[in-house]
Amino acid sequence: MAWEARLLFLLSLFMLLSMLSSMCDCHPLSAQPMSLRAASNDTARKASDIAAEVAGYADVAKRIIDLAVFGAAQNRSYRRLADFTDTIGNRVSGSQSLDMAIKYMYKAMTQDGLDVHLEPVKIPHWVRGKESAEMILPRVKSLAMLGLGSSVGTPPEGIKAEVLVVQSFEELKHRASEAIGKIVVFNQPFVSYGETVAYRAYGASEAAKVGAVATLIRSITPFSINSPHTGWQDYQDGVKPIPTACITVEDAELMWRMAQRGQKIVVRLTMGAKTLPDADSFNTVAEITGWQHPEQVVLLSGHLDSWDVGQGAMDDGGGAMISWEALSLIKDLGLRPRRTLRTVLWTAEEQGGVGAQQYYNLHKVNLSNFDLVMESDLGTFTPHGLQFTGSDAAQKVMEEVVKLLAPINTTKLEAHGEGTDISPWMQAGVPGASLHVADSRYFWFHHSEGDSMTVQDPQDMNLCSALWAVVAYVVADLQDMLHR
């Protein structure tokens, strides 16, 4: 019968399909379309190829390290920094000493055989002027102080007023009625730089909102030998600007103890600070031009300006020097990468990355040609590794690159590349890297008279230079740019 024939056909078809199913490979990969399987294999192949390609630079990396740490370039970055800072001194934005520093570096890097040019920028020009602070009651005592960048000055005769000591913005709000006509002293504890710096940046405006006539901020540091630390501060729009300065940890705690006893504290503050029209300046640029893709760039950087105290050796003379030294090491070995290696010594970083932002605005039209941006601005102490921000694919490449640093034991790749000057690039998606060093003492000396050559160690700078040069050269010479 027809229905029996159909049933027999269906049973035969079921048995055939069952046989085929038992014969097939049931691994999930077999269920993928051929194009996906090919792409997966291609990705795996690329990962292994990249690892092999990077590993092929082991000999070159060792040559760079040997030259920097043991060879003819040993201690060179340290000597360069010492000569530079001993000759020029500190280099605040808008100053004649910053102009001298830029000319010095232009000449020095040109004599080193690099392609050097200057790119003009406009930068803030704040002048400290004469300044002093003195406690008059309950006893007479001179207070070590440093006015904060962009602060207004006092009247010529100064400001003499009673003091209100608080330990937080919250306490200031609770005691707002007591702040009218007083000098507010912030004795906030140091938690971390990133958190505690808010008192330096916004203390003046927060105090002005409740009627204070000036502020004295406990220096943003975990350690002090009666040393005040300066830095930039920001007035809020629509809030009356009042004079603001940092005092030492010791004096802030002294006045807090006096206030806890109920003693009346009176201080006289005199500041000749003023802001002049923006000044003409330059970012200083040195290059080794790539042989295959000269338009593509791996950028190394540090900032040339400093505050107007100390020598600016640690912040950020060291970062500037290793960014020059990296090019010198590569040039001395006769190496020339596929892409251009570009060192930029930024100006007016301390005022909020002013020179770097103008550089970004000028060059962002070529955003796709920037392969990696690197910044060293947390000291050049003993290096621990590299901090990196980028895609997962780029991170895998960088993990292979830092393996080349095994001879100096700095093979860590950590999250979050950072730096005021490279942040615009990273925010736009360009991979970014920063130097991670043993920086526990960094904020001891930061923005103070203590930032001098005495803080620096030649062997540490050799190691930092080697790390900086190996990473920059290898990334610049790989077949492909880092994946966005």
Stockholm file with secondary structure:
# STOCKHOLM 1.0

chainA/1-484         MAWEARLLFLLSLFMLLSMLSSMCDCHPLSAQPMSLRAASNDTARKASDIAAEVAGYADVAKRIIDLAVFGAAQNRSYRRLADFTDTIGNRVSGSQSLDMAIKYMYKAMTQDGLDVHLEPVKIPHWVRGKESAEMILPRVKSLAMLGLGSSVGTPPEGIKAEVLVVQSFEELKHRASEAIGKIVVFNQPFVSYGETVAYRAYGASEAAKVGAVATLIRSITPFSINSPHTGWQDYQDGVKPIPTACITVEDAELMWRMAQRGQKIVVRLTMGAKTLPDADSFNTVAEITGWQHPEQVVLLSGHLDSWDVGQGAMDDGGGAMISWEALSLIKDLGLRPRRTLRTVLWTAEEQGGVGAQQYYNLHKVNLSNFDLVMESDLGTFTPHGLQFTGSDAAQKVMEEVVKLLAPINTTKLEAHGEGTDISPWMQAGVPGASLHVADSRYFWFHHSEGDSMTVQDPQDMNLCSALWAVVAYVVADLQDMLHR
#=GR chainA/1-484 SS CHHHHHHHHHHHHHHHHHHHHHHSCCCGGGGSCHHHHHHHHHHHHHHHHHHHHHHTTHHHHHHHHHHHHTSTTTTHHHHHHHHHHHHHCCCCTTSHHHHHHHHHHHHHHHHTTCEEEEEEEEEEEEECCSEEEEEEESSCEEECEEECBTCCCCCTTCEEEEEEEESSHHHHHHTGGGCTTSEEEECCCCCCHHHHHHHHHHHHHHHHHTTCSEEEEECSCSCCSSCCCCCBCCCCTTSCCCCEEEECHHHHHHHHHHHHTTCCCEEEEEECCEEEEEEEEEEEEEEECCSSEEEEEEEEEEECCCCSSSCCIIIIIHHHHHHHHHHHHHHHTTCCCSEEEEEEEESSCTTTSHHHHHHHHHHGGGGGGEEEEEECCSCCSSEEEEEEESCHHHHHHHHHHHHTTGGGTCCEEEECCCCTTTHHHHHTTCCEEEEEECCTTHHHHTTSTTCSGGGCCHHHHHHHHHHHHHHHHHHHHSSSCCCC
#=GC SS_cons         CHHHHHHHHHHHHHHHHHHHHHHSCCCGGGGSCHHHHHHHHHHHHHHHHHHHHHHTTHHHHHHHHHHHHTSTTTTHHHHHHHHHHHHHCCCCTTSHHHHHHHHHHHHHHHHTTCEEEEEEEEEEEEECCSEEEEEEESSCEEECEEECBTCCCCCTTCEEEEEEEESSHHHHHHTGGGCTTSEEEECCCCCCHHHHHHHHHHHHHHHHHTTCSEEEEECSCSCCSSCCCCCBCCCCTTSCCCCEEEECHHHHHHHHHHHHTTCCCEEEEEECCEEEEEEEEEEEEEEECCSSEEEEEEEEEEECCCCSSSCCIIIIIHHHHHHHHHHHHHHHTTCCCSEEEEEEEESSCTTTSHHHHHHHHHHGGGGGGEEEEEECCSCCSSEEEEEEESCHHHHHHHHHHHHTTGGGTCCEEEECCCCTTTHHHHHTTCCEEEEEECCTTHHHHTTSTTCSGGGCCHHHHHHHHHHHHHHHHHHHHSSSCCCC
//
